[in-house]
Amino acid sequence: MRKMMLILIAIWINAGLLSGCASSKAKVFGTDMPSMKTIHDEKFHQANNEVLDRPHRSASDEVIETHEEFQWLPNPTLRMYVFKHLTNAGNPVPGYSTFFRLYTRDYIASPGEQGGWE
């Protein structure tokens, strides 16, 4: 009995969902809506008449000093080329190059710490 009820509920839900797909587009959206081309043209013709002002930004001396004060510690990169080869299943693999960093993370030196790493 419980299985029969679950089947009937599933059929009822599916029938409700599928009935939503049976309605026409004009019934859902209406016929007085503008087309996508008119929406696009209205939007971009208005944008062409506008004058866009770019904000003027200037780098302050404090920011420049901060970048000079804190430096990245060197993290050597090892480059490797893998020649073209076949896999165990016989599938071809094209040649490619890859790289590995010596350290897993990049570190920033504290002020005055960079001198020993140069």
C-alpha positions as CSV (number, residue, x, y, z in Angstrom):
1,M,0.0,0.0,0.0
2,R,2.8,2.4,0.9
3,K,4.6,1.6,-2.4
4,M,1.4,2.4,-4.3
5,M,1.0,5.7,-2.5
6,L,4.7,6.7,-3.3
7,I,4.1,5.8,-7.0
8,L,0.9,7.9,-7.1
9,I,2.6,10.9,-5.5
10,A,5.5,10.6,-7.9
11,I,3.1,10.6,-10.9
12,W,1.2,13.5,-9.5
13,I,4.4,15.6,-9.0
14,N,5.7,14.8,-12.5
15,A,2.3,15.7,-14.0
16,G,2.4,19.0,-12.3
17,L,5.9,19.7,-13.4
18,L,5.2,18.7,-17.0
19,S,2.1,20.8,-17.2
20,G,4.3,23.9,-16.7
21,C,6.1,23.1,-19.9
22,A,2.9,22.9,-21.8
23,S,2.1,26.6,-21.7
24,S,3.1,28.8,-24.6
25,K,5.9,31.5,-24.4
26,A,3.4,34.2,-25.3
27,K,1.2,33.2,-22.4
28,V,4.1,33.3,-19.9
29,F,5.9,36.4,-21.1
30,G,3.3,38.3,-23.0
31,T,3.4,39.7,-26.5
32,D,4.3,43.3,-25.7
33,M,7.9,42.6,-24.6
34,P,10.8,44.1,-26.7
35,S,13.1,41.8,-28.5
36,M,16.7,41.2,-27.4
37,K,18.0,43.3,-30.3
38,T,16.0,46.3,-29.2
39,I,17.2,45.9,-25.6
40,H,20.8,45.6,-26.8
41,D,20.6,48.6,-29.1
42,E,18.9,50.8,-26.4
43,K,21.6,49.9,-23.9
44,F,24.6,50.5,-26.1
45,H,23.4,53.6,-27.9
46,Q,23.0,55.2,-24.5
47,A,26.4,54.1,-23.5
48,N,28.0,55.6,-26.6
49,N,26.7,59.0,-25.7
50,E,28.1,58.9,-22.2
51,V,31.5,60.3,-21.4
52,L,33.4,57.9,-19.1
53,D,35.5,59.5,-16.5
54,R,38.6,57.6,-15.3
55,P,39.6,58.1,-11.7
56,H,43.0,59.7,-11.4
57,R,45.2,57.7,-9.1
58,S,48.7,58.6,-8.0
59,A,51.1,56.3,-6.2
60,S,52.1,57.8,-2.9
61,D,55.7,57.8,-1.7
62,E,54.7,55.5,1.2
63,V,53.6,52.7,-1.1
64,I,56.8,52.9,-3.1
65,E,58.9,52.8,0.0
66,T,56.9,49.8,1.3
67,H,57.6,47.9,-2.0
68,E,61.3,48.7,-1.7
69,E,61.4,47.7,2.0
70,F,59.7,44.3,1.7
71,Q,61.2,42.0,-1.0
72,W,60.4,38.5,-2.1
73,L,62.9,35.9,-1.1
74,P,64.3,34.0,-4.0
75,N,62.5,30.7,-4.8
76,P,64.5,28.9,-7.6
77,T,62.4,27.3,-10.3
78,L,63.5,23.9,-11.7
79,R,62.3,23.4,-15.3
80,M,61.8,20.0,-16.8
81,Y,60.9,18.8,-20.3
82,V,59.0,15.5,-20.7
83,F,59.7,14.0,-24.1
84,K,56.8,12.5,-26.1
85,H,56.1,9.0,-25.1
86,L,53.5,6.2,-25.0
87,T,51.5,5.3,-21.9
88,N,51.2,1.7,-20.6
89,A,47.9,1.4,-22.5
90,G,49.6,2.5,-25.7
91,N,48.2,6.1,-25.9
92,P,50.5,8.8,-27.2
93,V,51.4,11.7,-24.9
94,P,52.9,14.8,-26.6
95,G,56.1,16.4,-25.2
96,Y,55.6,19.2,-22.7
97,S,57.6,21.3,-20.3
98,T,56.7,21.9,-16.6
99,F,58.4,23.6,-13.7
100,F,58.8,22.9,-10.0
101,R,59.6,25.5,-7.3
102,L,62.3,24.6,-4.8
103,Y,60.1,25.8,-1.9
104,T,56.4,25.1,-1.6
105,R,55.6,28.7,-0.6
106,D,56.9,32.1,-1.5
107,Y,58.2,34.2,1.4
108,I,58.7,37.9,2.0
109,A,61.8,39.1,3.7
110,S,61.5,41.4,6.7
111,P,63.2,44.8,6.4
112,G,67.0,44.4,6.4
113,E,66.8,40.6,5.9
114,Q,67.2,40.7,2.2
115,G,71.0,41.6,2.4
116,G,72.1,38.0,3.1
117,W,70.1,36.5,0.2
118,E,71.4,38.6,-2.7
